[in-house]
């Protein structure tokens, strides 16, 4: 869920809700059709069609995941940084609507993060 949730650093609190809405960040169980493998993803809901939910990570420009509403295990209600600061969940709404600048911003962000992580490990 980069750039809003950093895996291994930020903490999320999940609550099971009776229904999910477009824009919610959810933990979902995804069953791969090809091999039946089960994986878990934390992605934003981009579409809800009766009992099927379409999810996409904020760092994904094209990839989508599909699951049933029964495979949604929880919805994020709080994001906390390692310093204990709460992060707003509303930034994702704006992020979804700025497709062209998002591509450039993600490229710069990934370059900076990879560079930072490489130098941090040395």
ABEGO torsion letter per residue (X at the ends): XOAABBBGABBBBBBBBABBBBGBBBBBBBBBAAAGBBBBBBBBBABBBGABBBBBBAABAABBBBBBAAABABBBABBBBAAGBBBBAAAAAAAAABAAAAAAAAAAAAAAAAAAAAAAAX
